[in-house]
Amino acid sequence: MKVVVLLSGGMDSTTLLYHMHAEHEVVAALSFNYGSKHNDRELPMARYHCEQLGIPYQVIPLDFIADHFSSDLLKSGGDIPEGHYEDANMVKTVVPFRNGIMLAIATGFAESVEAEAVTIAAHSGDHAIYPDCRDGFMDAFAESMKQGTYAGIQLLKPFLGKRKEDIAACGAELSVDYAMTYSCYKGGDIHCGKCGTCVERKEAFELAGLEDPTEYLD
């Protein structure tokens, strides 16, 4: 199957890239520069892995999100909260309908390059905080993609029922270099170790029984 991968440069989507490369024909990977605090750190990682695999890579600018949306994840927002990824205060990092916007663009792109499917790395740990990562949203959007395109573009979501430690284990089997991925929502040169994604990243390697190659400030 010809697939377009949504790729941020973080652990989950990078693992997805390698997983899809092993099972399908990845015709392109798409990243979105939407003004998040960590975009500038993530995107070079995404490009690196596409170069390693020989996959065409595109970055699509979404400046309107940073200009008009409210979220502490954005450069225009407040401080990134600290704590576990599933804590209630992580709601401040939600970018409203981000996955819906990105999936809509990726669907149009996929049909334009004669792909058959778009794939996203949303996983079960995302469900508590992000409404556009939950089963109901994904199922509804998948149907919209199918009905709204001549090609009947499919939505592949292989990690939706998995936790992050499962994804880490999958990546280890695929020899993903996690040192060349970036997760920290604060966007510093070194992972802060305290924000939700850093805490979840550390926890994933520990629960998977894998060595964490990440350098943390804390």
N, C-alpha and C positions, 0 to 999 in steps of 0.2 A: 504494500500500500504506500502511496506517495503522501508524505506527512509534512506539515509545517509545525515546528516546535516553538512554543512560547518560552523564551530563555532570558532569565534575569541575570544569571551569573552567580546565583546562590547555590546552596547544596542541592536543593530539591530539583530545580529545573535543570541543573547540570547533569544530575543523575538521570533525569528523564531524557536528556539529549543522547546520552550514551545508550540507554535502554532502547530508545527508538532506533538509533543507528544500528543496533544489533539485530533488530527484528523487522525493520521497515526501510523504505527509501526516504531519507530525510532530504527534501528538496530545498528547504530553507529553515533558518532559525530567525525569529524576530525578537528584538528587544525594544523597549519603549523608554524614552527619556522623558519622564513626566515631572521632573523637578524634585524628586525625593532627595533626602539628605545623603543617601548612600548610592545614588545612581552613578556618580563619577567613579566610585570604587568597584561597583558591580560590573559595569559594561565592559571594561577591559578584560575581565575574567571570562565573560561570555564570548568575546571575540577570540580569546586565546583557545578555548576548547573547540570552537568551530574551525579554527585554523588547524588544530591537531587532527581533526576528523575530515577535513576537506569539505566542510558544509558551507554553502553560501550564507552570509550573515547580513542582516539589515537592522539598523536602528531607526525607529520611527519617532520623531519628536512629537510630544503632546504638551506643548507649552501652556495650553489653556487650562490644564489641570492645576498646575502650580499657581496660575494667575487667578483662578476663580473658585477653586475647591478649598474646603477647610479640612485640614488634617495635620497633626503634629509630625507625621512622617515627611511632610513636604518642607523644603527650605523656607517657605513662607510661613510655616507653622511654629508652634512652641517647642519646648524641650521634650525630648523623647523620654517617656516614662520607663522606670526600671522595675524589674520583677519577672515573674514567670510569664511565658508567652500566652498562657491561658487565663491570666489574671484579668479582672474586670477593667483595670486601668489601661490595658492595652487597646481598648476601644478607641482611645485617642489617636492611635496609629492607623485607623481605618481610613482609606481613601475612598470616598463614596462611589460605589459601582465600578471600581477600577477594573475588575475582571470582565464585567460586561462590556466596557468600552474596548478593552484590549482584544477580547474574543471577537467582537463585531468587526474590528479592523482586520484581525487575522483571518476571519472567514472570507472577507472580500479579497484579501491578498491571496488566500489559498485557491479560490476559484480562478483568480487571474493567472496563477502560475500552473493551473491544471493539477493541483493537488487534490487528494480525496478526503483528507482529514486534517484537523487541527488538534494538537495535544497540549494539555496543561498539567502542571505538577501539584495542584492543590491536594492536600492530604488531610487525614482525620483530625490532626492537631489544629488545623485552621478553623474547624467548624465552630468552636466556641465563640470566637470573636468576629470572624468575617462572614457576613451573610451571603456574599457572592462566592463562597467556597463550599457551600453546603449542598447536599444531594438534591434538594428540591430546586435550587437555582440551576445547578448544572444540568439536571434532566430537562428542565423547561428551556434552557438556552440551547441545549443540543437539538431539541425539536425545532426551535426557531431557525437554527442554522440549516437543518435539513430542509425545512419548508421554504426557506428564503433564498435558496440557491438552486440554479439549474442542475448543478452537479450533486446536490444532496450532500453537502459537506458534513462529515461526521465529527463529533467531538470525542476524543479519546482521553480518558482520565484514569490511568492505571493505578495511581497512588491514592485515590480518593478514600479507600478503605484502610489505608496503611498509616502507621505512625512514622515519625521522623527517624526513629532508630531502625525501622524496617527499610527505609530508603537508604540510610547509611550502609546497611548491610548489603543491599542490592548494589550500591555503588562500589563497595569494596570488591565484590565479585566481578565487576566490570572494569576494575583497575582505574577508577576515577581518582584523579589527583585533587583531593579536597583542600590541599594547601593553596591551590589555585582557584578557590571559590571565596566569596565574600558574603557575610550575613549581617553585620552590625548595622542597626538602624541609625546609629549616630553618625556613621560615615567617616570615622577617623582613619588614620593610617594603620592603626592597630585596633583589633576588635576590643570593645570596651569591657566585655565580660559581664555586664550588668543589665543590659536591655533585654527585652523578651526574646529576641532572636538569638542573642549570644547565649542566654541561659538554655534555650532549647537546643542550640547547636552542641553545647557541652554535654547536655543530658543525653542527646542522641548517640554520640560516640561512646559514652559510658555504658548506656543500656545495650548497645550493640556489641560491646566488648572490643572496641576498636581504639587504636591510638589516635588521639586528637592532634592533628598537625598545626592547629591554630595557635597563634600568639595572642594572649589577652592582656589587657592592662590590669585587670583584676581577676 
